[in-house]
Amino acid sequence: MQGRVVGVEDNHRRHCRTSAPGPRVHKPDERCHWDYGGFDQGSGIAQGSVSVVLTILEYMFDYRGVSPQATSSRLHELQQRVQRMQGSAISRTLESLPGLSGVIQLRTGEAYAVDSPSLAMALVAGASQAGEWVAIVGASDLGLEAAAGFGIDLERTVVVPRPGELWLSVTAGLLDVATVVIVKPPVPVSAQQAERLKSRLRTKDAALVCWGDWPRSDATLAITESSWLGLGRGHGRLTARQVVVSVRQGGPVRRVPLWLPGPDQQVAERDHTVVPLAVAQAG
């Protein structure tokens, strides 16, 4: 599988220079430490943000084999990062996979809750393909090969697999550089924590997808039915997955049949009829 991941290591270590050659998947040594700080302490967030920014800037400006066109594109990315860190961005609709455009579209400044990694990856894949940076926090069991299969660009992905009890300040810091953050909190999220992070989402022109419960989320998606295709009697391989997703977003709960993914490995609606939950139950 092609692609590189900008990684931030476990045990709260920070980015630093290493002597190992090869792709820039950063693996700091024992002498380096990333002091995430507390979410209450602006200095902690700032230190974490600077560390992540340094990691991404080093990755973006690795000039080995970089063309002038690529340099121009990366300068534009840098301008976007600076605007985000200054808090000068405004809310906007992010790109979504074509098969999800009629189901839900992410907007910056908003938080979403899902009950499965498949939904989380499908939701952020469109933005990733459009050139946005994605961060994954606390989801150590989310496979990067699966993420690439959904269309997430691993060249623009930052991974902090095990932030531990500092997950909130890590997530807050990453909002300076990533447009969409997938987070799997290790503990229940309080309403106060959610509101404070929501304020930061609005300031930083970013969106959050929580794998788990999120207080007062702007939308909640859950898989209510699931079946796999491809297996015979004791043989074969999985080729496609049919699901029904409930979508709660401001109005009545909807039930949407999806391929997640389909036989062509694309995410798509199985038909173009969105059935309200009350009608589906009555039928």
C-alpha positions in Angstrom: 0.0 0.0 0.0 1.4 3.4 -1.0 1.3 6.4 1.2 2.9 7.9 4.3 1.4 8.9 7.6 2.5 11.8 9.7 2.6 10.1 13.0 2.8 11.5 16.6 4.1 8.8 18.9 2.5 7.3 22.0 3.4 8.1 25.6 3.0 11.9 25.0 6.3 12.2 23.2 6.8 15.2 20.9 8.2 15.5 17.4 12.0 15.8 17.1 14.7 15.1 14.6 15.7 11.5 14.0 18.6 10.1 12.1 16.7 7.3 10.5 16.4 7.6 6.7 13.3 6.8 4.7 9.7 8.0 4.8 8.9 10.7 7.4 6.8 8.7 9.8 8.1 10.4 12.9 9.2 8.1 15.8 10.8 10.2 18.4 13.4 8.8 20.8 13.2 8.5 24.5 14.7 12.0 25.1 11.8 13.8 23.5 8.6 14.7 25.3 5.5 16.4 24.1 4.0 18.3 27.0 0.3 18.4 25.9 -0.6 20.4 29.0 -4.2 20.7 30.2 -7.0 21.9 28.0 -7.5 24.7 30.6 -4.0 25.9 30.1 -3.5 27.9 26.9 0.3 27.2 27.1 -0.3 23.5 27.0 -2.4 23.7 23.9 0.1 26.1 22.3 3.0 23.8 22.9 1.1 20.8 21.5 0.0 22.9 18.5 3.5 24.0 17.7 4.8 20.5 17.9 2.2 19.2 15.5 2.8 22.2 13.2 6.5 21.5 13.1 5.9 17.9 12.3 3.6 18.8 9.4 5.7 21.6 8.1 8.8 19.4 8.0 6.7 16.8 6.1 5.2 19.4 3.7 8.6 21.0 2.9 10.7 17.9 2.4 12.1 19.2 -0.9 13.4 15.9 -2.2 11.8 15.6 -5.6 9.3 18.5 -5.1 8.2 20.3 -8.3 7.5 24.0 -8.4 3.8 23.2 -8.8 3.8 21.1 -5.7 5.7 23.8 -3.8 3.0 26.3 -4.7 0.3 23.9 -3.5 2.1 23.4 -0.2 2.5 27.1 0.3 -1.3 27.5 -0.1 -1.7 24.7 2.5 0.6 26.7 4.8 -1.5 29.8 4.4 -4.6 27.8 5.4 -2.8 26.5 8.4 -1.8 30.0 9.5 -5.3 31.3 9.0 -6.6 28.4 11.1 -4.1 29.1 13.9 -5.1 32.8 13.9 -8.8 31.9 14.2 -9.7 33.9 11.1 -11.6 31.2 9.2 -15.4 31.0 8.7 -17.8 28.0 8.6 -18.0 26.1 5.4 -19.3 22.9 4.0 -16.7 20.2 3.4 -16.5 17.8 0.5 -18.1 14.4 1.0 -18.0 11.1 -0.9 -20.5 11.2 -3.8 -22.5 8.4 -2.2 -23.0 10.4 1.0 -23.8 13.8 -0.5 -27.5 13.2 -0.1 -27.2 11.7 3.4 -25.0 14.2 5.3 -22.3 16.8 4.6 -19.9 17.9 7.2 -19.5 21.6 8.1 -16.7 23.2 9.9 -17.5 24.3 13.4 -19.7 21.3 14.0 -19.3 18.0 15.9 -20.7 14.6 14.8 -21.1 11.3 16.6 -20.9 7.8 15.0 -21.0 4.3 16.4 -18.6 2.6 14.1 -15.1 3.2 12.5 -16.6 2.6 9.1 -18.9 5.5 9.4 -16.2 7.7 10.8 -13.8 7.0 7.9 -16.6 7.3 5.2 -17.6 10.7 6.6 -14.1 12.3 6.5 -12.9 10.6 3.2 -14.4 13.2 0.9 -12.7 16.1 2.7 -9.4 14.1 2.7 -9.7 13.5 -1.1 -10.3 17.2 -1.6 -6.9 18.0 0.0 -7.8 18.6 3.6 -5.7 17.3 6.5 -7.2 14.7 8.7 -6.2 13.7 12.3 -7.1 10.5 14.1 -6.9 10.6 17.9 -7.2 7.7 20.3 -8.4 5.1 17.7 -5.5 2.7 18.0 -7.7 -0.1 16.5 -8.6 1.9 13.4 -6.7 0.3 10.6 -4.9 2.6 8.2 -5.2 0.2 5.3 -9.0 0.3 5.8 -8.8 4.1 6.0 -7.0 4.2 2.6 -9.6 1.8 1.3 -12.4 4.3 2.1 -10.4 7.0 0.3 -8.6 8.8 3.1 -5.3 10.2 1.8 -2.6 8.9 4.2 -0.2 11.5 2.9 -2.3 14.1 4.7 -3.1 12.1 7.9 -1.9 12.7 11.4 -2.2 9.8 13.9 -2.0 10.0 17.7 -3.1 6.4 18.5 -2.8 6.5 22.4 -3.1 10.0 23.9 -4.4 8.5 27.1 -6.0 10.9 29.6 -4.6 13.9 27.6 -6.9 13.1 24.6 -8.8 16.4 24.9 -5.8 18.7 24.8 -4.3 16.6 22.0 -7.5 17.0 20.0 -7.7 20.7 20.7 -4.1 21.2 19.5 -4.6 19.2 16.3 -7.4 21.6 15.3 -4.7 24.1 14.4 -3.6 22.0 11.5 -6.2 19.4 10.6 -9.6 20.3 9.1 -11.3 17.1 10.3 -10.4 15.2 13.5 -11.7 11.7 14.3 -11.5 11.1 18.0 -12.3 8.1 20.1 -12.4 9.4 23.7 -11.3 6.8 26.4 -13.9 8.1 28.9 -17.4 9.6 28.6 -17.3 13.2 27.4 -18.9 15.9 29.7 -21.2 18.6 28.3 -18.6 21.2 29.5 -15.8 19.5 27.6 -17.9 19.2 24.5 -18.9 22.9 24.5 -15.4 24.1 25.0 -14.1 22.0 22.1 -17.1 23.1 20.0 -16.0 26.7 20.5 -12.6 25.8 19.3 -14.0 24.1 16.2 -15.8 27.3 15.3 -12.7 29.3 15.8 -10.3 27.0 13.9 -12.6 26.2 10.9 -12.5 22.5 11.7 -15.0 19.6 12.2 -14.9 16.8 14.6 -16.2 13.2 14.2 -16.5 11.3 17.5 -16.4 7.5 17.4 -18.7 7.2 20.4 -21.2 9.5 22.2 -20.8 13.3 22.0 -23.0 15.6 24.0 -25.2 17.9 21.9 -23.7 16.7 18.6 -24.9 18.4 15.4 -25.7 15.0 14.0 -25.6 11.4 15.2 -25.2 8.4 12.8 -25.6 4.8 13.9 -25.7 1.5 12.0 -29.0 -0.3 12.8 -28.7 -3.2 10.4 -25.7 -4.8 8.8 -25.0 -7.8 6.5 -22.0 -8.9 4.5 -21.9 -10.4 1.0 -19.5 -12.8 -0.5 -19.3 -15.7 1.9 -20.6 -19.1 0.7 -21.0 -22.2 2.8 -17.7 -22.2 4.6 -15.8 -20.5 1.8 -15.4 -17.3 -0.2 -14.4 -13.8 0.9 -16.3 -10.7 2.0 -16.9 -8.4 -1.0 -19.5 -5.9 0.1 -21.5 -4.7 3.1 -25.1 -3.6 3.3 -26.1 -1.4 6.2 -29.0 0.7 7.3 -27.9 4.0 8.9 -30.1 6.0 11.2 -29.3 9.8 10.9 -30.5 12.2 13.6 -29.9 15.8 12.5 -32.2 18.4 13.8 -35.4 16.8 12.5 -37.0 13.3 12.4 -34.6 10.4 12.5 -34.0 9.0 9.0 -33.1 5.5 8.0 -30.8 5.4 5.0 -29.8 2.1 3.2 -26.1 2.2 2.2 -23.4 0.1 0.7 -20.5 0.5 3.1 -18.8 -0.4 0.8 -20.4 -1.9 -2.3 -19.1 -4.6 -4.6 -17.2 -1.9 -6.4 -15.7 -0.8 -3.0 -17.5 2.5 -3.2 -19.7 4.0 -0.5 -23.2 4.6 -2.0 -26.9 4.7 -1.2 -28.5 1.4 -2.1 -31.5 3.3 -3.4 -32.5 6.9 -3.6 -35.3 6.6 -1.1 -34.7 8.0 2.4 -37.3 6.5 4.7 -38.3 8.3 7.9 -37.9 6.1 11.0 -41.6 6.3 12.0 -42.8 5.2 8.6 -40.2 2.4 8.4 -41.4 1.1 11.8 -45.1 1.3 10.8 -44.4 -0.6 7.6 
